[in-house]
Amino acid sequence: MTVSIEEAQLSLKQLIDKTAHGEQVLITEGQKPVAELVPVQTNGHRPVFGSCKGMLTIVSEDDDHLVDFKEYMK
């Protein structure tokens, strides 16, 4: 969709609503493009707490495997 600056000033809220639904709006001044309204790209996926439950197996309950790490950090 293409609108002039004057039209954009009068209907900014409606133009923003259109971009929220995926439409791009080109704003012109004297037939020359000067700006563009585009939808914000979000990944739309939010992690859900506990969604990986059962996917991790703990093979050792002791701290013996940390000995080498402690020596390395000295």
Sine and cosine of phi, psi and omega as CSV:
sin_phi,cos_phi,sin_psi,cos_psi,sin_omega,cos_omega
0.00,0.00,0.64,-0.77,0.01,-1.00
-0.83,-0.55,0.74,-0.67,0.04,-1.00
-0.68,-0.73,0.40,-0.92,0.07,-1.00
-0.99,0.17,0.26,-0.97,0.04,-1.00
-0.85,0.52,-0.66,0.75,-0.01,-1.00
-0.88,0.48,-0.70,0.71,0.04,-1.00
-0.90,0.44,-0.63,0.78,0.00,-1.00
-0.90,0.43,-0.64,0.77,0.01,-1.00
-0.90,0.43,-0.59,0.81,-0.04,-1.00
-0.98,0.20,-0.41,0.91,-0.11,-0.99
-0.74,-0.68,0.60,0.80,-0.06,-1.00
-0.85,0.52,-0.70,0.71,-0.02,-1.00
-0.86,0.52,-0.70,0.71,0.00,-1.00
-0.92,0.40,-0.61,0.79,0.02,-1.00
-0.92,0.39,-0.63,0.78,0.05,-1.00
-0.91,0.42,-0.64,0.77,0.06,-1.00
-0.87,0.50,-0.64,0.77,0.02,-1.00
-0.91,0.42,-0.67,0.74,0.01,-1.00
-0.93,0.38,-0.51,0.86,0.05,-1.00
-0.90,0.44,-0.38,0.93,0.03,-1.00
-0.98,-0.19,0.28,0.96,0.12,-0.99
0.99,-0.17,-0.09,1.00,-0.04,-1.00
-1.00,0.10,0.58,-0.82,0.09,-1.00
-0.99,-0.17,0.61,-0.79,-0.02,-1.00
-0.83,-0.56,0.85,-0.53,0.05,-1.00
-0.99,-0.11,0.79,-0.61,-0.01,-1.00
-0.96,-0.27,0.77,-0.64,-0.05,-1.00
-0.88,-0.48,0.38,-0.92,0.12,-0.99
-0.73,-0.69,0.93,-0.38,-0.04,-1.00
0.87,0.49,0.71,0.71,0.01,-1.00
0.94,0.34,0.04,1.00,0.00,-1.00
-0.97,-0.25,0.81,-0.59,0.04,-1.00
-0.89,0.45,0.75,-0.66,-0.01,-1.00
-0.82,-0.57,-0.32,0.95,0.00,-1.00
-0.34,-0.94,0.30,-0.96,0.03,-1.00
-0.62,-0.78,0.74,-0.68,0.12,-0.99
-0.99,-0.12,0.82,-0.57,0.00,-1.00
-0.76,-0.65,0.46,-0.89,0.03,-1.00
-0.90,0.43,0.56,-0.83,0.08,-1.00
-0.96,0.26,0.74,-0.68,0.01,-1.00
-1.00,0.03,0.88,-0.47,0.10,-0.99
-0.84,-0.54,0.44,-0.90,-0.01,-1.00
-0.97,0.22,-0.28,0.96,0.09,-1.00
0.94,0.34,-0.10,1.00,-0.03,-1.00
-0.95,-0.31,0.84,-0.55,0.08,-1.00
-0.92,-0.40,0.73,-0.69,0.01,-1.00
-0.89,0.46,0.60,-0.80,0.01,-1.00
-0.97,-0.26,0.82,-0.57,-0.01,-1.00
-0.84,0.54,0.78,-0.63,0.03,-1.00
1.00,0.06,0.05,1.00,-0.07,-1.00
-0.94,0.34,-0.29,0.96,0.01,-1.00
-0.98,-0.22,0.22,0.98,-0.02,-1.00
-0.83,0.56,0.77,-0.64,0.01,-1.00
1.00,0.03,-0.04,1.00,-0.04,-1.00
-1.00,-0.03,-0.15,0.99,-0.04,-1.00
-0.90,-0.44,0.73,-0.68,0.04,-1.00
-0.90,-0.43,0.84,-0.54,0.05,-1.00
-1.00,0.01,0.87,-0.50,-0.07,-1.00
-0.99,-0.12,-0.20,0.98,0.00,-1.00
-0.57,-0.82,0.77,-0.63,0.00,-1.00
-0.99,-0.15,0.01,1.00,-0.05,-1.00
-0.99,-0.17,0.13,-0.99,-0.02,-1.00
-0.98,-0.19,0.18,0.98,-0.02,-1.00
-0.86,0.52,-0.55,0.84,-0.02,-1.00
-0.94,0.34,-0.21,0.98,0.00,-1.00
-1.00,0.03,-0.19,0.98,-0.04,-1.00
-0.86,0.51,-0.75,0.67,0.00,-1.00
-0.88,0.47,-0.61,0.79,0.01,-1.00
-0.90,0.43,-0.68,0.73,0.00,-1.00
-0.89,0.46,-0.65,0.76,0.00,-1.00
-0.93,0.38,-0.59,0.81,0.01,-1.00
-0.92,0.39,-0.56,0.83,-0.06,-1.00
-0.98,0.18,-0.15,0.99,0.00,-1.00
-0.95,0.31,0.00,0.00,0.00,0.00
